[in-house]
Amino acid sequence: MRLADHVKPISYLKSDAAQIVKDLTASGEPLLITQNGEAKLVVQDVQSFEDTQQTLALLKILALGHQDIEQGKFKGAEEFLSELDDLDRREQIG
């Protein structure tokens, strides 16, 4: 689908809401709404929105992890696995 097919004026949103819901649900593609020729909002189906939010959350976790590595806030694999073994032994005793 062409980009122009994903850009509509606000009057289209007002007059064709039911068709927009049908189209967005089927395609998963967002719709850019303009007002006076200027982009004002993006409309998308719930599944696409949730997928985007999940992707953003994962990217944030990766960025925070990268930041921790840059700041030296991490443990080597051997140290981490040793701590897990210690925790496992304590649980078996207790």
C-alpha positions as CSV (number, residue, x, y, z in Angstrom):
1,M,0.0,0.0,0.0
2,R,1.3,3.5,-0.8
3,L,2.0,6.1,1.9
4,A,-0.6,8.4,0.5
5,D,-3.2,5.6,1.2
6,H,-2.3,5.9,4.9
7,V,-2.8,9.7,5.1
8,K,-6.3,11.1,5.4
9,P,-7.9,14.4,6.4
10,I,-9.8,14.6,9.7
11,S,-13.0,14.8,7.7
12,Y,-12.4,11.2,6.6
13,L,-12.0,10.1,10.2
14,K,-15.3,11.8,11.1
15,S,-17.3,10.4,8.2
16,D,-15.8,6.9,7.8
17,A,-15.0,5.7,11.3
18,A,-16.5,2.2,10.9
19,Q,-14.6,1.6,7.6
20,I,-11.4,2.9,9.2
21,V,-11.8,0.4,12.1
22,K,-12.4,-2.4,9.6
23,D,-9.4,-1.4,7.4
24,L,-7.0,-0.9,10.3
25,T,-7.9,-4.2,11.9
26,A,-7.4,-6.0,8.7
27,S,-4.2,-4.4,7.6
28,G,-2.4,-3.6,10.9
29,E,-1.1,-0.4,9.3
30,P,-1.5,2.9,11.1
31,L,-3.4,5.8,9.6
32,L,-2.1,9.4,9.7
33,I,-4.8,12.0,10.2
34,T,-4.2,15.6,9.0
35,Q,-5.9,18.8,9.9
36,N,-5.4,21.8,7.6
37,G,-2.7,19.8,5.8
38,E,-0.7,19.2,9.0
39,A,-0.2,15.8,10.6
40,K,-2.2,15.8,13.9
41,L,-2.6,12.1,15.0
42,V,-2.0,8.5,14.2
43,V,-4.8,6.0,14.5
44,Q,-4.0,2.3,14.8
45,D,-5.6,-1.0,15.8
46,V,-5.2,-2.2,19.4
47,Q,-3.0,-5.2,18.5
48,S,-0.6,-3.1,16.6
49,F,-0.5,-0.6,19.5
50,E,0.2,-3.3,22.0
51,D,2.9,-4.8,19.8
52,T,4.6,-1.4,19.5
53,Q,4.4,-0.9,23.3
54,Q,5.9,-4.3,23.9
55,T,8.7,-3.6,21.5
56,L,9.4,-0.2,23.1
57,A,9.5,-1.8,26.5
58,L,12.1,-4.4,25.3
59,L,14.2,-1.7,23.7
60,K,14.1,0.2,27.0
61,I,15.3,-2.8,28.9
62,L,18.1,-3.3,26.4
63,A,19.2,0.3,26.7
64,L,19.2,0.2,30.5
65,G,21.2,-3.0,30.3
66,H,23.7,-1.4,27.9
67,Q,24.0,1.6,30.2
68,D,24.7,-0.7,33.2
69,I,27.4,-2.5,31.2
70,E,29.0,0.9,30.3
71,Q,28.9,1.9,34.0
72,G,30.5,-1.4,35.1
73,K,27.3,-2.5,36.9
74,F,27.4,-6.2,35.9
75,K,28.7,-9.5,37.1
76,G,30.6,-12.0,35.0
77,A,28.9,-15.3,34.1
78,E,31.0,-17.4,36.5
79,E,30.2,-15.1,39.5
80,F,26.5,-15.0,38.6
81,L,26.3,-18.8,38.2
82,S,28.2,-19.3,41.5
83,E,25.7,-17.1,43.3
84,L,22.8,-19.1,41.8
85,D,24.5,-22.3,43.0
86,D,24.8,-20.8,46.5
87,L,21.1,-19.8,46.5
88,D,20.1,-23.3,45.4
89,R,22.2,-24.9,48.2
90,R,20.6,-22.6,50.8
91,E,17.1,-23.5,49.6
92,Q,17.8,-27.2,49.8
93,I,19.1,-26.8,53.4
94,G,16.3,-24.5,54.6
